Amino acid sequence: MLQMAPELLASGEVSNRTDVYAYERVLAAVVHGFRPVWEVADEGQMPGLHMLYNR
């Protein structure tokens, strides 16, 4: 898994609220095979949504 440099966290350039941190978390999830909740189609909320995911 990717690790961020401690000096970036200490200097305040990177925090858990930055896009870099969010990207690292998503990348780690993809590498380890976890599917974010937003990738799961919910047919009950929007009929026909599965067609968008099954192209």
N, C-alpha and C positions, 0 to 999 in steps of 0.2 A: 504494500500500500504506500501511496505517496505520503511523505512527511514534510511539513513546512518547517522552514528554518526557525529555530527558537528566537533568533535575534529580530526577525520580522514581527513576531508576536510581542516581544518585549518593547520594541520601538513604537508599537501601535499601528504599524503599516498594514498589518493583517489582523483581523479579529474574527470571531465567529459570526459577525454580521456582514462580512464582505463577500463579494461575488467569488473571490478566489477560494475562500473557505467553502462556500456552497458548491462550487465546481469540484473541489477535492472530494467532498462527501458523495456527490452524485457519481463521480468517476469510480470511487471505491465501491459503491453499490453495484455499478455495472460490471466491474471486474469480478466481483464476488457473486454475481448472478442474482442479486436481489432486484425485484421489479418495483419501482416506485408505485404508490397507490394510484397516482394519476394515469398510469398506463393500463389499469384494469377497466375495461368497458363496463358501464352500468346500464344495462338494457332497460331497467325499470325507470331510470330518470330521463332517458332519451331513446325512444324506439328507433331502431335502425343504426344505433351507434356502432354495433359490431361490424358493420360494413366498412367503417373507416379504419378499423384495426386489422381487418382481414384482407387488405389489398395485396 
